[in-house]
Amino acid sequence: MIRSLLAPAVASLALLAGCAEMQKLTEPKPAPVSPQITEASLRARASEQLALGQKQFEAGDLESATKNFNASLEHGMLSKVDQSTARKHLAMINCVSNREAQCRDEFRKAFEINPDFSLTAAEDGHPIWGPVYRSVRSQLIAEREAASAASRPRILLSKSEQMLSDGMVKYDAGDYVEAQKLYEASLKEGLRDKADQVRAMKHLAFCLCLQDKYTACRNEFVKIYDIAPDFDLTPAEAGHPNWSKTFASAKAQGKKLVAEKAAREKAEKDKAERAAQKPATAPPTAGATPPKKN
């Protein structure tokens, strides 16, 4: 009797339990929580990829380095300095892979992103990408100067100044023989501004060294110190492999000549001052007979 009364209740409980299990099976599972992407995480990821790319570049794994440099730039989170660093390495990779157009394009982007961008002295002197880098730099400088000149009232150049300007164009184009002639002509014609004189003499020395005329190059560097005793090259210029040793020797000689000239001028000045301090007539010596009075 009791069993017959409990049977419907047990059946109902079993049915409810079965429904609950079915409900659990049919209910959608909650989606897994994805990690939150933040600006800080993207910036950190970009920096990691840039650092990894540099290590791969140093190890010679250019394909992997290219992927990481591009990936680091895609995040858009690198600083301007780091962006130019990534672009620089991409330019180098393109240059050594005989893709000069892409190499020039990456160097240009590096300059446009970071106006203070420059290669180290060692990088600048590299025989493959160094010339491309200097060409892009010269082109950008020329473009900026042209834009600046266009916004200023037109000033007519003297004959010597025009020769210097034409010499710079030839130099940037790699025509060092013609550039040398123009620099020499501008100096012979007579540049009025001291800065223009130094600029012409410096680039004339560069041209001579680039033609393996090292003695003449050295002599030209030394001449500069006669008009500009504090003259020096920029770090990038001083590290150039074609004239770094020649300039170092010329600088030492130039500084020595400047010191010797200063010493001579001081000795002459001291001598003149001593002469000026002497009385007009020398006092009578002891025991001398005084002049007779009339």
SELONU-612803 format. One line per 4 residues: their letters; for each residue x negated, y negated, z negated of C-alpha. Coordinates in steps of 0.02 Angstrom, whole numbers, always signed. Layout:
a> X/Y/Z | ...
This chain:
mirs> +0/+0/+0 | -138/-126/-49 | -241/-75/+101 | -93/-106/+215
llap> -69/-281/+141 | -255/-329/+156 | -274/-267/+334 | -196/-423/+418
avas> -303/-539/+309 | -463/-446/+352 | -418/-449/+535 | -388/-636/+527
lall> -556/-665/+443 | -645/-561/+573 | -558/-657/+711 | -609/-824/+634
agca> -789/-766/+615 | -792/-708/+795 | -723/-876/+853 | -857/-968/+753
emqk> -994/-863/+834 | -920/-894/+1005 | -915/-1081/+970 | -1099/-1080/+920
ltep> -1142/-992/+1081 | -1042/-1110/+1191 | -1093/-1275/+1107 | -1235/-1366/+1202
kpap> -1402/-1362/+1114 | -1472/-1531/+1066 | -1602/-1596/+1190 | -1781/-1590/+1127
vspq> -1844/-1757/+1065 | -1969/-1826/+1192 | -2117/-1925/+1129 | -2084/-2112/+1133
itea> -2186/-2204/+1264 | -2246/-2371/+1198 | -2353/-2510/+1268 | -2490/-2464/+1146
slra> -2489/-2283/+1201 | -2499/-2333/+1385 | -2643/-2452/+1348 | -2735/-2316/+1253
rase> -2705/-2191/+1393 | -2770/-2314/+1523 | -2928/-2345/+1421 | -2957/-2158/+1401
qlal> -2941/-2131/+1589 | -3060/-2276/+1625 | -3190/-2206/+1504 | -3170/-2031/+1575
gqkq> -3188/-2098/+1752 | -3351/-2185/+1705 | -3421/-2023/+1632 | -3371/-1927/+1788
feag> -3450/-2062/+1897 | -3614/-2048/+1803 | -3606/-1859/+1820 | -3580/-1873/+2008
dles> -3401/-1805/+2006 | -3338/-1944/+2120 | -3173/-1861/+2167 | -3116/-1841/+1986
atkn> -3183/-2014/+1943 | -3081/-2091/+2083 | -2922/-2009/+2018 | -2951/-2073/+1841
fnas> -2998/-2250/+1895 | -2840/-2262/+2001 | -2734/-2187/+1861 | -2804/-2311/+1734
lehg> -2754/-2455/+1848 | -2579/-2388/+1881 | -2525/-2415/+1700 | -2553/-2603/+1719
mlsk> -2616/-2612/+1540 | -2803/-2638/+1561 | -2882/-2806/+1522 | -2948/-2909/+1667
vdqs> -3126/-2859/+1624 | -3080/-2673/+1620 | -2982/-2690/+1782 | -3133/-2766/+1867
tark> -3240/-2625/+1796 | -3124/-2495/+1872 | -3122/-2588/+2038 | -3311/-2601/+2036
hlam> -3332/-2414/+2019 | -3203/-2381/+2154 | -3301/-2500/+2267 | -3463/-2407/+2231
incv> -3382/-2239/+2267 | -3313/-2303/+2432 | -3482/-2374/+2481 | -3578/-2213/+2448
snre> -3440/-2120/+2542 | -3468/-2229/+2697 | -3302/-2320/+2677 | -3369/-2498/+2687
aqcr> -3201/-2581/+2721 | -3125/-2505/+2564 | -3284/-2546/+2469 | -3271/-2730/+2517
defr> -3086/-2730/+2473 | -3116/-2661/+2298 | -3258/-2785/+2264 | -3146/-2927/+2321
kafe> -3006/-2869/+2205 | -3130/-2863/+2061 | -3180/-3045/+2093 | -2998/-3100/+2111
inpd> -2946/-3014/+1949 | -3095/-3074/+1848 | -3180/-3236/+1907 | -3330/-3196/+1794
fslt> -3356/-3025/+1874 | -3534/-2983/+1926 | -3646/-2832/+1944 | -3794/-2802/+1831
aaed> -3966/-2835/+1904 | -3993/-2648/+1930 | -3824/-2627/+2014 | -3851/-2782/+2123
ghpi> -4013/-2709/+2187 | -3935/-2545/+2244 | -3974/-2519/+2430 | -3801/-2455/+2475
wgpv> -3673/-2564/+2386 | -3786/-2712/+2339 | -3780/-2794/+2512 | -3591/-2769/+2524
yrsv> -3565/-2844/+2351 | -3673/-2997/+2392 | -3584/-3020/+2558 | -3412/-3018/+2475
rsql> -3474/-3137/+2339 | -3546/-3258/+2468 | -3385/-3252/+2569 | -3278/-3291/+2417
iaer> -3395/-3433/+2365 | -3384/-3504/+2541 | -3195/-3491/+2539 | -3184/-3577/+2370
eaas> -3303/-3714/+2425 | -3205/-3738/+2586 | -3042/-3750/+2489 | -3120/-3873/+2368
aasr> -3194/-3975/+2509 | -3026/-3982/+2596 | -2949/-4063/+2442 | -3087/-4195/+2429
pril> -3113/-4347/+2539 | -3226/-4299/+2684 | -3408/-4347/+2654 | -3525/-4350/+2802
lsks> -3684/-4251/+2772 | -3854/-4320/+2813 | -3959/-4228/+2942 | -4061/-4140/+2807
eqml> -3904/-4093/+2708 | -3823/-4021/+2864 | -3979/-3918/+2897 | -3972/-3851/+2719
sdgm> -3787/-3809/+2738 | -3820/-3720/+2904 | -3964/-3627/+2821 | -3848/-3561/+2687
vkyd> -3729/-3496/+2820 | -3871/-3405/+2908 | -3935/-3336/+2742 | -3764/-3268/+2694
agdy> -3753/-3187/+2865 | -3920/-3100/+2837 | -4014/-3199/+2972 | -4164/-3238/+2862
veaq> -4278/-3294/+3004 | -4160/-3432/+3061 | -4116/-3476/+2881 | -4302/-3498/+2844
klye> -4321/-3620/+2990 | -4172/-3722/+2933 | -4231/-3732/+2752 | -4404/-3788/+2808
aslk> -4329/-3917/+2925 | -4213/-3986/+2790 | -4360/-4008/+2670 | -4466/-4090/+2805
eglr> -4323/-4207/+2852 | -4309/-4255/+2668 | -4171/-4200/+2551 | -4122/-4343/+2437
dkad> -4045/-4243/+2296 | -4164/-4148/+2181 | -4040/-4004/+2161 | -4033/-3985/+2352
qvra> -4224/-3982/+2359 | -4230/-3842/+2230 | -4091/-3747/+2317 | -4182/-3756/+2485
mkhl> -4349/-3705/+2411 | -4273/-3561/+2312 | -4183/-3488/+2462 | -4335/-3517/+2571
afcl> -4433/-3409/+2447 | -4294/-3278/+2454 | -4306/-3274/+2645 | -4495/-3254/+2641
clqd> -4486/-3110/+2516 | -4350/-3025/+2617 | -4469/-3031/+2766 | -4609/-2954/+2660
kyta> -4707/-3118/+2661 | -4742/-3105/+2476 | -4888/-3227/+2463 | -4790/-3365/+2550
crne> -4638/-3320/+2444 | -4739/-3335/+2284 | -4814/-3502/+2337 | -4641/-3571/+2375
fvki> -4577/-3520/+2203 | -4728/-3605/+2122 | -4693/-3768/+2217 | -4522/-3781/+2136
ydia> -4599/-3809/+1964 | -4681/-3970/+2025 | -4508/-4050/+2041 | -4409/-3943/+1918
pdfd> -4520/-3889/+1769 | -4375/-3796/+1686 | -4328/-3699/+1843 | -4272/-3518/+1825
ltpa> -4169/-3392/+1921 | -4005/-3321/+1858 | -4018/-3146/+1781 | -3942/-3069/+1938
eagh> -4063/-3163/+2051 | -4216/-3127/+1943 | -4178/-2941/+1947 | -4172/-2928/+2136
pnws> -4292/-2790/+2190 | -4361/-2889/+2338 | -4432/-3030/+2233 | -4419/-2989/+2048
ktfa> -4606/-2956/+2025 | -4657/-3097/+2142 | -4550/-3222/+2049 | -4611/-3164/+1879
saka> -4790/-3196/+1934 | -4746/-3363/+2013 | -4650/-3417/+1858 | -4801/-3383/+1747
qgkk> -4914/-3484/+1862 | -4786/-3623/+1880 | -4766/-3640/+1692 | -4956/-3644/+1674
lvae> -4972/-3783/+1802 | -4834/-3881/+1716 | -4923/-3867/+1549 | -5089/-3920/+1626
kaar> -5008/-4069/+1712 | -4926/-4122/+1548 | -5094/-4109/+1458 | -5180/-4216/+1591
ekae> -5045/-4348/+1584 | -5054/-4353/+1394 | -5245/-4371/+1399 | -5232/-4513/+1524
kdka> -5099/-4598/+1420 | -5203/-4582/+1261 | -5354/-4651/+1352 | -5256/-4800/+1415
eraa> -5187/-4835/+1240 | -5362/-4830/+1164 | -5426/-4949/+1297 | -5282/-5068/+1262
qkpa> -5322/-5069/+1076 | -5506/-5125/+1102 | -5542/-5313/+1071 | -5576/-5422/+1222
tapp> -5755/-5464/+1161 | -5863/-5351/+1055 | -5914/-5418/+882 | -6100/-5471/+862
taga> -6215/-5334/+806 | -6307/-5342/+639 | -6465/-5449/+645 | -6416/-5538/+803
tppk> -6465/-5724/+811 | -6312/-5836/+808 | -6297/-5958/+952 | -6377/-6130/+923
kn> -6265/-6278/+895 | -6292/-6435/+999
